[in-house]
Amino acid sequence: MKISAKKKTWGSVLLILTVIISGCSGEQTPDAVHKPLPDYLRVSTQVEDMYLAAANHAQVLEYMPCYCGCEDVGHTSNYDCFVRQAGADGTVTEWDPMGAG
Protein backbone atom coordinates (compact mmCIF):
# COMPACT_ATOMS: atom_id res chain seq x y z
CA MET A 1 0.00 0.00 0.00
CA LYS A 2 1.49 3.32 -1.06
CA ILE A 3 1.24 6.16 1.42
CA SER A 4 0.56 9.62 0.07
CA ALA A 5 3.08 12.38 0.58
CA LYS A 6 0.40 14.44 2.31
CA LYS A 7 -0.26 11.66 4.86
CA LYS A 8 3.48 11.27 5.53
CA THR A 9 3.90 15.02 5.93
CA TRP A 10 1.02 15.37 8.41
CA GLY A 11 2.20 12.31 10.34
CA SER A 12 5.68 13.78 10.59
CA VAL A 13 4.39 17.23 11.60
CA LEU A 14 2.20 15.77 14.34
CA LEU A 15 5.01 13.58 15.64
CA ILE A 16 7.42 16.52 15.73
CA LEU A 17 4.85 18.60 17.61
CA THR A 18 4.42 15.76 20.10
CA VAL A 19 8.17 15.60 20.66
CA ILE A 20 8.37 19.38 21.13
CA ILE A 21 5.44 19.45 23.52
CA SER A 22 6.82 16.58 25.57
CA GLY A 23 10.24 18.21 25.73
CA CYS A 24 8.82 21.54 26.85
CA SER A 25 6.44 20.12 29.42
CA GLY A 26 9.09 18.38 31.49
CA GLU A 27 6.94 15.23 31.56
CA GLN A 28 9.49 13.03 29.80
CA THR A 29 9.68 9.77 31.71
CA PRO A 30 13.20 8.48 32.32
CA ASP A 31 14.27 5.68 29.99
CA ALA A 32 14.46 3.34 33.01
CA VAL A 33 10.64 3.20 33.20
CA HIS A 34 10.34 1.48 29.83
CA LYS A 35 12.29 -1.41 28.41
CA PRO A 36 15.64 0.01 27.20
CA LEU A 37 15.80 0.84 23.52
CA PRO A 38 17.73 -1.73 21.50
CA ASP A 39 21.05 -0.64 20.00
CA TYR A 40 19.62 -0.37 16.48
CA LEU A 41 17.30 2.41 17.72
CA ARG A 42 20.06 4.28 19.55
CA VAL A 43 21.33 5.96 16.40
CA SER A 44 20.76 9.51 17.64
CA THR A 45 19.25 11.39 20.54
CA GLN A 46 16.46 12.52 18.19
CA VAL A 47 15.38 8.92 17.52
CA GLU A 48 15.59 8.08 21.23
CA ASP A 49 13.55 11.17 22.15
CA MET A 50 10.97 10.34 19.49
CA TYR A 51 10.49 6.81 20.83
CA LEU A 52 10.21 8.04 24.43
CA ALA A 53 7.73 10.72 23.37
CA ALA A 54 5.64 8.08 21.61
CA ALA A 55 5.70 5.86 24.70
CA ASN A 56 4.83 8.71 27.04
CA HIS A 57 2.04 10.14 24.89
CA ALA A 58 0.17 7.04 23.76
CA GLN A 59 -3.14 8.83 24.27
CA VAL A 60 -2.21 11.24 21.46
CA LEU A 61 -0.54 8.85 19.02
CA GLU A 62 -3.32 6.27 19.26
CA TYR A 63 -5.59 8.73 17.43
CA MET A 64 -3.10 9.36 14.64
CA PRO A 65 -3.18 7.00 11.64
CA CYS A 66 -0.23 4.72 10.99
CA TYR A 67 2.17 6.32 8.51
CA CYS A 68 4.78 3.59 8.13
CA GLY A 69 2.70 1.55 5.69
CA CYS A 70 2.45 -1.48 7.93
CA GLU A 71 -1.29 -1.74 8.37
CA ASP A 72 -0.94 -5.29 7.01
CA VAL A 73 1.05 -6.33 10.11
CA GLY A 74 -1.56 -5.01 12.49
CA HIS A 75 -0.65 -1.37 12.96
CA THR A 76 -3.80 0.62 13.66
CA SER A 77 -2.26 3.90 14.81
CA ASN A 78 0.97 5.88 14.88
CA TYR A 79 1.62 4.51 18.37
CA ASP A 80 1.98 1.02 16.87
CA CYS A 81 4.87 2.24 14.71
CA PHE A 82 6.91 2.80 17.89
CA VAL A 83 5.53 0.44 20.53
CA ARG A 84 4.90 -3.22 19.76
CA GLN A 85 3.75 -4.16 23.26
CA ALA A 86 3.02 -2.33 26.52
CA GLY A 87 1.77 -3.36 29.92
CA ALA A 88 -1.56 -2.30 31.39
CA ASP A 89 0.19 0.64 33.07
CA GLY A 90 1.62 1.84 29.73
CA THR A 91 5.16 0.66 30.39
CA VAL A 92 6.75 -0.41 27.11
CA THR A 93 7.79 -4.05 27.11
CA GLU A 94 8.70 -4.27 23.41
CA TRP A 95 9.60 -1.56 20.90
CA ASP A 96 8.69 -1.59 17.19
CA PRO A 97 11.47 -0.61 14.75
CA MET A 98 9.10 0.89 12.16
CA GLY A 99 9.10 4.34 13.75
CA ALA A 100 12.80 4.75 13.00
CA GLY A 101 12.16 4.78 9.29
Secondary structure, 3 states (H helix, E strand, C coil): CCCCHHHHHHHHHHHHHHHHHHHHHCCCCCHHHCCCCCHHHCCCHHHHHHHHHHHHCHHHHCCCCCCCCCHHHCCCCHHHHCEEEECCCCCEEEECHHHHC
